[in-house]
């Protein structure tokens, strides 16, 4: 018969292999944060810029299923629990979406845009890059994100 230490080891390994151990740890951290959060300590007012930034981060966290990180962000930042409308975000940030970018968080498109600008600037100074093009990196990230979502 297996001893307690062997059972603990097998249980830990099983939970790690299923990805559940990380989720459990994240949930515990979120609950500890919520328990320690002093709601009597007033938060500074949420500026428009911070609200937009928080919403971009929230969209990213939600897309990647980081629900405990999202719950801590909302609790700590004072961001409204109801997400801002994506169309509102694109209008405020002057982002034009197409069929491909509409399926992933806006942060992916913002990062791809600046990577693209950086590459153009580097090439205009005579530098050659052996890296993937930003658009292919973006497509690769998008495909990886969609693949990961399909596994869930």
Secondary structure in CASP SS format (residue, H / E / C, confidence):
PFRMAT SS
TARGET T0000
AUTHOR 0000-0000-0000
METHOD secondary structure of the structure
MODEL  1
X C 1.00
X C 1.00
X C 1.00
X H 1.00
X H 1.00
X H 1.00
X H 1.00
X H 1.00
X H 1.00
X H 1.00
X H 1.00
X H 1.00
X H 1.00
X H 1.00
X H 1.00
X H 1.00
X H 1.00
X H 1.00
X C 1.00
X H 1.00
X H 1.00
X H 1.00
X H 1.00
X H 1.00
X H 1.00
X H 1.00
X H 1.00
X H 1.00
X H 1.00
X H 1.00
X H 1.00
X H 1.00
X H 1.00
X H 1.00
X H 1.00
X H 1.00
X C 1.00
X C 1.00
X C 1.00
X C 1.00
X C 1.00
X C 1.00
X C 1.00
X C 1.00
X C 1.00
X C 1.00
X C 1.00
X H 1.00
X H 1.00
X H 1.00
X H 1.00
X H 1.00
X H 1.00
X H 1.00
X H 1.00
X H 1.00
X H 1.00
X H 1.00
X H 1.00
X H 1.00
X H 1.00
X H 1.00
X H 1.00
X C 1.00
X C 1.00
X C 1.00
X H 1.00
X H 1.00
X H 1.00
X H 1.00
X H 1.00
X H 1.00
X H 1.00
X H 1.00
X H 1.00
X H 1.00
X H 1.00
X C 1.00
X C 1.00
X C 1.00
X C 1.00
X C 1.00
X C 1.00
X C 1.00
X C 1.00
X H 1.00
X H 1.00
X H 1.00
X H 1.00
X H 1.00
X H 1.00
X H 1.00
X C 1.00
X C 1.00
X C 1.00
X C 1.00
X C 1.00
X C 1.00
X C 1.00
X C 1.00
X H 1.00
X H 1.00
X H 1.00
X C 1.00
X C 1.00
X H 1.00
X H 1.00
X H 1.00
X H 1.00
X H 1.00
X H 1.00
X H 1.00
X H 1.00
X H 1.00
X H 1.00
X H 1.00
X H 1.00
X H 1.00
X H 1.00
X H 1.00
X H 1.00
X H 1.00
X H 1.00
X H 1.00
X C 1.00
X C 1.00
X C 1.00
X C 1.00
X C 1.00
X C 1.00
X C 1.00
X C 1.00
X C 1.00
X H 1.00
X H 1.00
X H 1.00
X H 1.00
X H 1.00
X H 1.00
X H 1.00
X H 1.00
X H 1.00
X H 1.00
X H 1.00
X H 1.00
X H 1.00
X H 1.00
X H 1.00
X H 1.00
X H 1.00
X H 1.00
X C 1.00
END
